[in-house]
């Protein structure tokens, strides 16, 4: 009974932690300057892209599970 959600949760929890740590590091060393509008916009787009990618992945899992029929 392999669930497609287990790798999804693992990928986005571990990947999300690495992603968050990278963003925090970028903020701490000054590579991302929240006073600059372009940096704020870029940060918002990167974070939104992460969540959009995760949501799209979830939709594909749901559609693939629905199309495989009952087990």
BELZI-V284437 format. One record per run of one state. SS is the DSSP state (A for helix, B for strand, O for the rest). FROM is the first residue (numbers start at 1). LEN is the number of residues. If there is no record, write none. Layout:
ss->[SS:SS]
from->[FROM:FROM]
len->[LEN:LEN]
//
This chain:
ss->[O:A:O:A:O]
from->[1:4:30:37:68]
len->[3:26:7:31:4]
//
